[in-house]
């Protein structure tokens, strides 16, 4: 239609608003007459609540109410849901999802668990009164490590989960896998720890809760990854009300990485309390609360094996994963290490058989759930560490071992041993391009120069694949307005990914109108009948599909108006480049004139897009490092990523997504780690003074390139890009570091590869 916006590197529409301080985030929202909430949290990781004395707090200035778990229990609310349904192995019980209330009434199960709620006219009054709530606890034994939690003598966390086992889950062909291992020429074995992470978005969680008794209507203002998904988790399951009785609003969201896709106790308690006391209530987390109560990521131990024949052909993969669910079964929590990761442990290799057994465990820690990649980074780390270790053990170059085993383009579509159908990809040529850009063949010369200066140096690669797709349904609305502008309302939610720009590009092409006249917004359940969410690298495909359908529906409506205005039959009306025209004539009316003729509201139409097949983004990442043997400090010298994202909607935004993902992945590999005291269950690094985060000067300039094979399972050819960097980076960095120290006999160091961990490994090797 003459615009051709899709595929072009348009600068982000939203950035001017963000960098000039004009964004509107949750805490920027205030409602006249609102009260403020603060939460009393358990100082113990596991404790029975004996008594709660609220009298002194109630007498404190400005305090309106102090509510406890017993008050909440009388309301008859449903438990906070876990929607991951996992069948047990060999017909054993499915996953345990204990009833979780927003305020603990009897037992607190992790440090920071909320046990009471103070509401006052100002935040400071609520904060002061919070310290006056006297809670008497009986401290109970705690366990923080998933492997230890499954031991016979571990403290019991839930009576309905004997031995703290959430579920005993399996995938694959155990018999065939065991047979392949029995006949293998070589077996590589590794125990791989995937360290626990804190999500740490810049914007903390918050909520403003309102209740209107006249209409029996709740209104919730809270950061989400999709207002419709949040309402879907909450309205019926927890409050036993129809969805239309709950309006959910989200504004700009300052980062999420999966963490804000779920519901939390503070949101539920605040919403209930707003009705209970008849006041609008606002709560905003401080950073200490975020460390203690935001869902955390990763945290699993993998006993992994790779079987090969004498020529280095991969025969089978076998993995047992023990994952840490935390104190509660969060919304998707137990499913992350099972359904999220399951089947991708074969990577991009033509491995005939695999078997995976996962045993998530309850512990006295903050619950875990989806964090950027949600199982796919964990799976990629397993297979890419196995491949590098096998290459070292068998004396085969790591790139050569990969090349021998890649699934070939002529084998597509290829059904993997993990049960997925890879529709497209040219893995060998992607790796060749990454090697070329990284100057892989010249590394030996660079290494000699560094060794001469007393440094250790290594280069490593990882070839990741992940599944993208997000929810199976997404919605959008397109309104062509009489003022020559177009408003697009999306059912999903941007958390900083560039939606306002990309969807404007989609609509510019679909309607053949200038990109500049389009305004994209989201975050209000009153605007659409339904919607999905942003997650699983699915926003590009799902949102674009919905926007295209809505634009097509708006054109169809416009043809009716144009036919009336031009006094022609609807079947004779054509549309192109912003004009309705009688076919074969020069008689026409513009899109915006048709909108004006349609009435004060212009032309509006909804689109609902459905797509269930996963897409499989993939790529080769190469990392080059130098290590100071005296301090263990790792310097990343070069980082190259060549990715296959199918058809790219905006290469500038995609490159930014890759940059951010790589930094998060390298953050995990280099230093991020949520650490709990094994005896007391206290988080030992619950602030930015203690919790390591990646900084700009830790990172090199990245070399980013695309070598795309369009996806064949959706009409736009999209594969998704948001989680690729965090999937490829950890194994690439670890493989590079181990290449640097291989001559010392060091074959594995668990993430995070802190200076102290590296110094210890080098020192032990020297001894």
MARZABA-976828 format. One line per field, with one value per residue (C-alpha): y, x, z. Coordinates in Angstrom, 1 decimal. Last residue first. Layout:
% MARZABA-976828
c2 <- [Y  ...] $
c1 <- [X  ...] $
c3 <- [Z  ...] $
//
This chain:
% MARZABA-976828
c2 <- [-26.9  -24.9  -26.4  -25.4  -21.8  -21.5  -22.8  -20.5  -17.5  -18.3  -18.6  -15.4  -13.4  -14.5  -17.2  -17.4  -20.0  -23.4  -24.1  -27.1  -28.8  -27.2  -29.2  -26.2  -26.4  -26.1  -22.6  -20.3  -22.8  -23.0  -19.3  -19.4  -22.2  -20.3  -17.2  -19.0  -21.1  -18.0  -15.9  -17.9  -18.0  -14.5  -13.2  -15.1  -14.0  -11.2  -12.4  -13.9  -16.2  -14.3  -15.5  -13.2  -15.9  -18.2  -21.8  -21.3  -19.2  -17.2  -18.2  -15.4  -14.7  -11.7  -9.9  -8.4  -7.6  -6.4  -3.6  -4.9  -5.3  -5.0  -1.2  -1.0  -2.7  -6.2  -6.6  -8.1  -8.4  -7.1  -3.3  -3.6  -5.2  -8.7  -10.4  -12.9  -13.9  -15.5  -19.2  -19.7  -22.8  -22.7  -18.9  -17.9  -16.5  -14.9  -15.0  -12.5  -12.6  -13.6  -16.1  -14.5  -11.1  -12.5  -13.7  -10.3  -8.5  -10.8  -10.2  -6.5  -6.4  -8.9  -6.7  -3.7  -5.5  -6.4  -2.7  -1.6  -4.4  -3.5  -6.2  -9.0  -12.0  -15.1  -14.5  -16.4  -14.9  -14.2  -13.0  -11.9  -10.9  -9.6  -8.8  -10.0  -9.4  -12.0  -11.2  -14.3  -12.0  -13.4  -15.4  -12.3  -13.7  -12.8  -13.5  -14.2  -15.0  -16.5  -16.7  -18.9  -18.5  -19.8  -18.6  -21.6  -20.7  -22.5  -23.5  -22.1  -19.1  -17.2  -13.5  -11.4  -8.1  -5.3  -2.4  1.3  4.0  7.5  8.2  11.4  9.8  7.5  10.5  11.6  8.2  8.0  11.4  9.8  6.9  9.1  9.2  8.2  8.6  8.1  5.1  1.4  0.2  2.8  4.1  4.1  5.7  5.4  3.7  1.2  0.2  -1.0  -0.4  -2.2  -4.9  -2.2  -0.9  2.7  6.0  7.5  8.4  5.2  3.0  4.8  4.2  0.4  0.3  1.9  -1.1  -3.5  -1.2  -1.3  -5.1  -5.3  -3.0  -5.2  -8.3  -6.6  -5.5  -9.0  -10.6  -7.9  -8.5  -12.3  -12.3  -9.6  -10.1  -13.8  -13.7  -16.0  -13.2  -10.2  -10.9  -12.0  -10.1  -10.0  -7.9  -4.8  -1.3  -1.8  -4.1  -1.2  -1.5  -0.6  2.3  2.9  6.2  6.4  9.6  9.5  6.1  7.7  5.8  2.7  0.9  -2.3  -0.8  2.0  -0.4  -2.8  0.1  1.6  -1.9  -1.8  1.7  1.7  -1.9  -1.0  -3.6  -1.5  -3.6  -3.3  -4.8  -7.2  -6.5  -3.6  -0.4  1.4  5.0  6.5  10.2  12.4  14.2  12.1  9.0  5.7  3.4  0.1  -2.5  -5.4  -8.9  -11.9  -15.7  -18.7  -17.0  -16.6  -18.0  -18.6  -21.8  -21.6  -22.7  -22.0  -22.6  -21.8  -20.7  -20.3  -18.4  -18.4  -16.2  -16.5  -13.4  -13.0  -10.5  -13.2  -15.1  -12.1  -12.0  -15.8  -15.6  -13.1  -15.4  -18.4  -16.4  -16.0  -18.8  -17.5  -14.0  -13.3  -12.2  -15.3  -17.7  -16.2  -16.5  -20.2  -20.8  -19.3  -21.4  -24.6  -23.8  -23.2  -23.0  -23.9  -25.8  -27.3  -29.7  -30.3  -33.6  -33.6  -36.3  -33.6  -33.6  -31.9  -29.8  -29.5  -32.3  -30.4  -27.5  -29.9  -30.8  -30.1  -33.1  -33.1  -29.2  -29.2  -31.5  -29.4  -26.2  -27.7  -29.1  -32.8  -34.3  -36.7  -35.2  -31.6  -32.1  -33.8  -30.9  -28.5  -30.5  -31.0  -27.3  -26.5  -29.1  -28.1  -24.3  -24.4  -26.2  -23.6  -20.8  -22.3  -22.7  -19.4  -17.4  -14.1  -15.2  -17.5  -18.5  -19.0  -18.6  -16.8  -19.4  -22.0  -24.8  -26.8  -29.2  -29.6  -33.1  -33.3  -36.4  -35.9  -38.6  -38.2  -40.0  -39.6  -36.6  -34.6  -31.4  -28.0  -28.2  -31.7  -30.3  -28.4  -31.2  -29.8  -26.3  -24.5  -27.6  -29.0  -26.4  -23.6  -25.6  -25.7  -21.9  -21.1  -19.3  -19.8  -23.1  -21.8  -21.8  -21.9  -24.0  -25.1  -27.4  -30.9  -31.9  -35.3  -35.3  -37.9  -37.0  -39.6  -40.7  -37.7  -38.5  -38.0  -40.6  -43.2  -42.9  -40.3  -40.3  -37.0  -36.9  -34.3  -34.2  -30.8  -28.6  -25.8  -22.2  -20.2  -17.1  -15.1  -14.1  -10.7  -11.0  -10.6  -8.6  -6.5  -5.8  -4.4  -2.3  -0.6  -1.9  0.5  0.2  2.4  2.0  3.4  3.3  1.3  -0.7  -4.2  -3.2  -1.6  -4.4  -7.1  -5.2  -4.5  -8.2  -9.5  -7.0  -7.6  -11.4  -11.4  -12.0  -13.0  -11.5  -9.0  -11.3  -12.3  -10.0  -7.1  -3.7  -0.1  -0.5  2.4  2.3  -0.7  -0.7  -3.6  -3.3  -6.1  -6.7  -7.7  -10.7  -12.3  -12.5  -15.3  -13.1  -15.5  -17.8  -15.7  -12.2  -13.1  -15.1  -13.8  -10.3  -10.6  -12.2  -9.4  -6.7  -8.0  -7.9  -6.2  -3.0  -2.3  -0.1  -2.2  -1.2  -3.3  -2.9  -3.7  -0.8  1.2  -0.4  1.0  -0.7  0.7  -0.8  1.0  -1.5  -1.5  -3.6  -2.0  -0.2  -0.7  -4.5  -6.6  -10.1  -11.8  -14.8  -18.4  -20.2  -22.9  -25.6  -28.2  -31.7  -33.0  -36.4  -37.1  -40.6  -42.2  -45.3  -45.6  -49.0  -48.7  -45.0  -45.8  -48.5  -46.0  -43.6  -46.2  -47.2  -43.7  -42.3  -38.7  -36.6  -37.0  -35.4  -36.3  -33.5  -30.9  -33.0  -31.5  -35.0  -35.4  -32.5  -32.3  -31.6  -28.6  -27.4  -30.6  -30.1  -32.4  -35.8  -37.9  -35.6  -33.8  -30.4  -30.9  -31.1  -28.0  -25.9  -23.5  -25.7  -24.3  -25.6  -23.8  -20.6  -20.1  -16.6  -13.8  -10.8  -7.3  -4.7  -1.4  -1.4  -1.3  1.9  3.9  2.7  3.3  6.8  7.4  6.3  8.6  8.1  4.7  1.0  -1.7  -5.2  -8.4  -11.7  -11.0  -13.6  -11.7  -14.7  -17.7  -20.1  -18.2  -20.4  -19.8  -16.9  -15.9  -12.9  -13.3  -16.9  -19.9  -23.2  -25.9  -26.7  -30.3  -31.5  -34.7  -37.9  -40.9  -42.5  -43.6  -40.0  -37.4  -35.3  -31.6  -28.8  -25.4  -23.0  -22.2  -20.0  -17.7  -19.3  -18.4  -15.8  -16.7  -13.4  -15.0  -16.0  -12.4  -11.4  -14.4  -13.4  -10.1  -6.6  -3.3  -0.5  3.3  4.4  8.2  8.5  5.1  3.6  0.8  0.0  -0.3  -2.6  -4.9  -7.9  -10.9  -14.3  -17.7  -17.5  -20.7  -20.0  -20.8  -18.4  -16.0  -12.2  -12.6  -9.5  -6.7  -5.0  -1.3  0.2  3.8  5.6  7.2  10.3  11.5  8.8  8.7  7.4  8.2  5.0  2.9  4.5  7.5  8.4  12.1  12.0  13.2  9.9  8.0  10.3  10.7  6.9  6.1  6.6  4.2  5.0  3.2  0.5  -0.7  -4.2  -3.1  0.5  -0.2  2.8  2.3  0.0] $
c1 <- [48.1  47.9  44.5  43.3  44.5  42.9  39.6  39.8  40.6  37.7  35.2  36.6  36.4  32.8  31.9  28.2  27.8  29.4  33.0  33.9  36.8  39.8  42.9  45.1  45.3  41.5  41.7  40.9  38.6  36.7  36.2  34.9  32.5  31.2  30.6  28.9  26.8  25.5  24.9  22.7  19.4  19.6  20.2  17.4  14.6  13.0  13.5  10.4  10.1  8.1  7.3  4.3  1.9  2.7  4.0  6.7  9.1  11.4  15.1  17.2  20.9  20.9  24.0  25.1  28.7  28.5  30.6  32.2  30.4  31.5  31.8  28.1  27.2  26.0  24.4  25.9  23.5  25.1  24.9  22.0  20.0  18.9  22.2  22.0  18.4  17.5  16.6  18.1  20.2  21.0  21.5  20.0  21.9  20.3  23.1  24.1  27.9  29.3  27.0  23.8  24.9  26.1  22.5  21.1  23.6  22.9  19.2  19.5  21.7  19.4  16.4  18.2  19.1  15.4  14.4  16.8  15.9  12.2  9.7  12.3  11.2  12.7  14.6  17.8  20.6  24.3  25.7  29.3  30.9  34.5  36.8  34.8  37.1  37.1  38.7  40.2  42.6  46.1  45.1  43.7  41.3  40.7  37.5  36.0  32.3  30.6  26.8  25.2  21.5  18.0  14.4  12.0  8.4  5.6  2.4  -0.8  -1.8  -5.1  -5.6  -8.6  -9.2  -11.5  -12.9  -13.4  -14.2  -14.9  -16.4  -18.1  -19.8  -19.0  -18.6  -15.6  -14.0  -14.7  -13.0  -10.1  -9.8  -9.9  -12.7  -12.4  -13.8  -10.9  -12.5  -11.7  -12.8  -14.6  -12.0  -11.3  -8.0  -5.4  -2.8  -5.2  -8.9  -11.3  -15.0  -17.0  -18.3  -19.7  -22.0  -21.6  -23.1  -19.6  -20.6  -22.6  -19.9  -17.3  -19.3  -19.6  -16.0  -14.9  -16.3  -14.2  -11.2  -11.7  -11.9  -8.6  -7.0  -8.3  -6.9  -3.5  -3.4  -4.3  -1.5  1.0  0.1  0.5  3.7  5.7  4.3  5.2  8.7  7.3  5.3  3.2  -0.3  -3.6  -6.8  -10.6  -13.7  -11.6  -11.3  -12.6  -9.7  -7.3  -3.6  -2.8  -1.8  -0.6  -0.8  -0.7  -0.4  3.4  3.5  1.8  -1.1  -1.2  -3.8  -1.9  1.5  1.0  -0.8  2.2  4.6  2.5  2.5  6.3  6.6  4.2  5.3  8.9  9.9  9.7  7.2  4.6  1.3  -1.0  -4.6  -3.5  -5.4  -4.5  -5.6  -5.4  -5.2  -6.8  -9.0  -12.1  -10.6  -9.6  -9.9  -8.0  -8.6  -6.3  -6.6  -4.3  -4.8  -2.5  -0.5  3.3  4.9  8.6  10.5  14.2  17.3  20.8  24.2  27.0  30.5  33.7  37.0  39.7  42.4  44.6  46.7  50.4  51.2  52.7  49.5  47.6  49.6  49.4  45.6  45.3  47.3  45.2  42.0  42.5  40.2  37.4  37.4  34.2  32.4  33.6  32.8  29.3  28.8  29.8  27.5  24.5  25.6  25.5  22.2  20.2  16.7  13.0  10.0  11.4  8.7  8.9  8.6  11.9  13.3  12.9  10.5  12.1  10.3  13.0  15.5  16.8  17.8  20.1  19.8  23.3  25.3  28.6  28.6  28.4  31.3  33.3  32.5  33.7  37.0  37.2  39.5  36.9  37.0  37.1  34.3  32.2  32.7  31.7  28.6  27.5  27.8  25.7  23.1  22.6  22.9  20.3  17.8  18.3  18.0  14.8  13.2  11.4  13.4  13.4  12.2  9.2  8.5  10.3  8.7  10.7  12.5  11.5  11.7  9.2  10.8  10.6  11.5  12.2  13.0  14.1  14.8  16.1  16.3  17.5  19.8  19.8  21.1  19.6  19.1  18.5  17.6  14.8  12.3  11.3  12.4  9.1  7.0  9.1  11.5  9.0  5.9  6.5  6.2  3.5  1.2  3.4  3.4  4.5  7.6  10.2  9.8  13.5  14.3  15.9  16.6  17.6  18.9  19.5  20.6  21.0  23.0  25.2  27.6  31.2  32.7  33.1  29.4  28.1  26.0  25.3  24.6  23.1  22.6  20.9  20.5  18.0  17.5  16.1  14.1  12.7  9.1  9.1  8.8  12.2  14.2  11.1  10.5  14.0  13.5  10.4  7.1  4.2  0.8  -2.3  -5.7  -9.1  -11.4  -14.5  -12.8  -13.5  -13.9  -10.4  -9.1  -9.9  -8.0  -5.1  -4.9  -5.0  -2.4  -0.1  -0.3  1.0  -0.5  1.6  3.0  4.9  8.0  8.3  11.2  9.3  10.6  9.5  5.8  4.0  0.3  -1.7  -5.4  -7.6  -11.4  -13.1  -16.9  -16.6  -14.5  -17.4  -16.8  -15.5  -12.8  -9.8  -10.5  -13.2  -11.5  -7.9  -6.1  -8.3  -7.9  -4.1  -4.3  -6.6  -4.3  -1.3  2.4  1.3  1.9  -1.1  -4.2  -7.1  -10.8  -13.5  -17.2  -20.2  -21.9  -23.0  -20.3  -17.5  -14.2  -10.7  -7.2  -4.0  -1.2  2.6  5.5  8.9  10.1  13.7  13.1  15.2  14.4  16.3  18.3  18.9  21.8  21.6  23.9  25.2  26.4  28.1  28.5  29.9  29.4  31.5  31.2  27.5  25.7  24.4  23.6  21.4  19.6  18.9  17.5  15.3  13.8  13.4  11.6  10.9  9.4  9.1  7.6  7.8  5.7  5.9  8.0  8.5  9.0  5.2  3.4  0.0  1.5  3.4  6.9  8.3  11.9  14.3  15.2  14.4  16.2  14.0  14.6  18.3  18.2  16.0  18.2  16.4  15.4  13.9  13.3  10.4  10.4  7.4  6.2  4.7  3.7  3.5  2.3  3.9  6.5  3.8  2.4  5.4  5.1  1.3  1.9  4.6  2.4  -0.4  -4.0  -3.3  -3.7  -1.5  -1.5  -0.5  1.3  3.2  5.9  9.2  11.3  9.6  6.9  4.9  2.4  -1.1  -3.0  -0.5  -1.8  -2.6  -3.6  -2.0  -3.9  -1.3  -0.6  0.7  1.7  0.1  0.1  1.9  0.8  4.3  5.6  3.2  1.0  1.8  -0.9  0.7  -2.2  -1.2  -3.9  -3.9  -6.4  -10.1  -11.6  -13.9  -13.7  -13.2  -9.7  -8.8  -9.5  -7.5  -4.6  -4.4  -5.8  -4.9  -7.2  -7.5  -4.2  -3.7  -2.0  -1.3  -4.1  -4.5  -0.8  -1.0  -3.9  -2.6  -1.4  -0.7  -0.5  1.0  2.2  4.1  7.5  9.5  11.8  11.6  11.4  7.8  6.4  4.2  2.8  2.3  -0.8  -1.8  -5.1  -6.5  -8.7  -8.1  -6.6  -2.8  -0.9  2.8  3.5  2.2  4.3  3.5  6.4  7.2  10.7  12.5  14.1  10.8  8.6  11.3  11.7  8.0  8.1  11.1  13.3  12.2  14.7  12.6  11.2  7.6  7.2  6.6  4.3  2.9  0.0] $
c3 <- [43.8  40.6  39.9  43.3  42.8  39.4  40.7  43.8  41.7  39.4  42.2  43.8  40.6  40.1  37.6  38.6  37.5  38.1  37.2  34.9  33.2  35.0  34.1  33.9  30.1  30.1  31.8  28.8  27.2  30.4  30.3  26.7  27.4  30.5  28.4  25.5  27.9  29.7  26.6  24.3  26.3  27.8  24.3  22.7  25.1  23.2  19.6  18.1  15.1  12.5  9.0  8.7  7.6  10.5  10.5  7.9  9.9  7.7  7.7  9.0  9.2  11.5  12.8  16.1  17.1  20.7  22.2  25.3  28.7  32.3  31.8  31.3  34.5  35.4  38.8  41.9  44.9  48.1  48.0  45.6  48.3  49.5  49.5  52.4  52.0  55.3  55.3  58.8  58.2  54.5  54.4  51.1  48.1  45.0  42.4  39.7  39.1  35.8  34.2  35.4  34.3  31.0  30.4  31.4  29.2  26.3  26.7  26.6  23.5  21.7  22.5  21.2  18.0  17.6  18.1  15.4  13.1  13.1  12.0  11.4  9.3  10.7  14.0  13.1  15.2  14.8  18.1  18.6  21.9  22.2  25.0  28.0  31.0  33.7  37.1  38.8  40.8  40.1  37.1  35.3  32.8  29.2  27.3  23.9  23.5  20.5  20.1  17.4  16.9  17.2  17.2  17.1  16.5  18.5  16.7  18.3  16.4  16.9  16.2  17.3  15.5  16.6  14.5  14.6  12.0  13.3  16.7  15.7  12.7  9.7  7.3  9.4  9.1  5.4  5.1  7.1  4.7  1.7  -0.8  -4.4  -8.0  -10.4  -12.0  -12.7  -9.3  -7.2  -4.8  -1.1  -0.4  2.3  0.1  -1.4  -1.0  -3.7  -3.7  -6.5  -4.1  -1.8  -4.6  -5.5  -4.4  -3.6  0.0  0.5  -1.0  1.1  4.3  3.6  2.4  5.7  7.6  5.5  6.0  9.8  9.7  7.8  10.3  13.2  11.4  11.0  14.6  15.8  13.8  14.8  18.5  18.2  16.1  17.7  21.2  21.3  22.9  25.6  27.2  26.4  27.4  26.0  25.3  25.8  25.3  24.5  25.9  29.4  30.3  30.1  29.5  25.9  23.6  20.1  18.3  14.5  12.5  12.3  10.5  7.5  6.0  3.8  6.1  6.6  6.1  8.6  10.9  11.1  11.6  14.4  16.0  15.9  17.3  20.2  21.0  21.7  24.2  27.4  29.3  26.5  27.2  25.3  24.2  22.0  21.4  18.1  17.6  14.2  13.4  10.7  13.3  12.3  14.0  12.5  15.5  15.4  18.1  19.0  20.3  21.1  21.3  21.7  24.4  24.0  20.8  21.1  21.6  22.1  20.2  21.3  19.6  22.1  21.4  23.4  23.2  25.8  27.3  30.4  31.0  31.8  29.1  26.8  27.4  25.9  22.7  22.3  22.7  19.8  17.5  18.5  17.9  14.2  13.1  15.2  13.7  15.6  12.4  10.5  13.3  13.6  9.9  10.0  12.9  11.0  8.0  10.0  11.7  8.6  10.1  9.4  10.7  13.9  15.1  18.8  20.6  22.5  20.2  17.5  14.7  11.7  9.1  7.9  7.0  4.0  6.3  8.2  11.9  13.3  14.5  12.5  12.6  16.4  16.8  14.3  16.2  19.4  17.9  18.5  21.1  22.6  26.1  24.9  22.3  25.0  27.4  24.7  23.7  27.3  28.1  25.1  26.0  29.6  29.1  26.3  28.6  31.4  28.9  27.6  31.0  31.3  28.8  30.7  34.2  34.6  38.2  41.5  44.9  47.7  49.8  52.4  49.9  47.8  45.4  41.6  40.4  36.7  34.7  31.0  28.5  25.0  21.7  18.1  18.5  15.3  17.0  17.3  21.1  22.5  25.9  24.3  25.1  28.5  29.4  29.8  30.4  33.2  34.7  34.1  34.9  38.7  38.7  36.3  38.7  41.8  43.7  47.0  49.3  46.5  43.4  43.4  40.6  40.6  37.0  35.8  32.3  29.6  26.0  23.3  20.2  19.3  16.5  17.6  15.3  18.0  19.0  21.4  24.6  26.5  30.2  32.5  36.3  36.5  39.6  39.5  40.5  37.5  38.5  41.4  42.1  43.8  47.6  49.3  46.8  45.9  49.6  50.0  46.9  48.2  47.1  46.3  47.9  47.3  48.9  47.9  50.9  51.9  54.7  53.4  49.7  49.6  51.9  49.2  46.6  48.9  50.0  46.4  45.0  48.0  47.7  44.1  40.6  37.7  34.4  36.5  36.9  33.3  32.4  34.0  33.1  33.8  32.8  31.3  32.3  33.5  34.3  35.4  35.6  37.6  37.5  33.8  34.9  36.7  40.5  42.7  44.2  43.8  40.9  39.2  39.1  39.7  37.0  34.2  35.4  35.2  31.7  30.6  32.0  30.2  31.2  34.4  36.4  38.7  38.8  39.9  39.7  41.4  40.6  42.8  40.9  43.9  46.1  44.0  45.0  44.3  44.6  43.6  43.2  43.1  41.9  41.6  38.4  37.5  37.0  39.5  38.4  41.2  40.1  41.3  39.8  37.2  38.6  36.2  37.1  34.1  32.3  28.9  27.6  24.9  22.6  23.4  23.5  27.1  26.5  23.5  25.5  28.3  25.8  24.2  27.5  28.9  25.8  26.4  29.2  32.9  36.0  39.7  41.2  44.0  46.3  49.7  51.2  51.4  49.6  51.2  54.7  53.2  54.4  55.9  57.2  55.5  56.9  53.8  51.4  48.9  50.6  50.4  46.7  46.5  48.8  51.2  54.1  57.3  60.8  62.6  64.6  66.8  66.2  68.2  66.1  67.5  65.1  66.2  63.4  60.9  62.6  61.4  57.8  57.7  59.1  56.5  53.7  54.6  55.6  57.1  56.2  58.0  56.5  58.3  57.7  54.5  53.7  53.8  55.0  53.6  54.7  57.2  59.0  60.5  58.9  56.2  54.2  50.5  50.9  49.2  49.0  48.2  44.5  44.4  40.9  39.6  41.6  40.2  36.9  35.8  36.2  37.6  35.4  35.4  35.4  35.6  36.3  39.9  41.5  44.5  46.8  46.7  48.9  51.7  53.5  56.9  55.8  55.2  58.8  60.0  57.7  59.4  58.9  60.6  59.9  59.5  61.0  60.9  64.3  66.0  68.1  65.6  65.8  69.5  69.3  66.6  68.6  66.4  68.1  67.5  63.8  63.1  61.5  58.4  56.7  59.7  59.7  58.6  56.9  58.1  55.0  54.3  52.8  51.9  51.8  48.6  48.9  45.4  43.2  42.4  39.5  39.2  41.2  38.3  35.6  33.4  31.2  30.7  32.3  29.2  28.4  28.6  26.5  23.8  23.8  23.0  19.3  18.9  15.9  12.8  11.5  8.6  8.3  8.4  7.2  3.6  3.0  -0.5  0.0] $
//
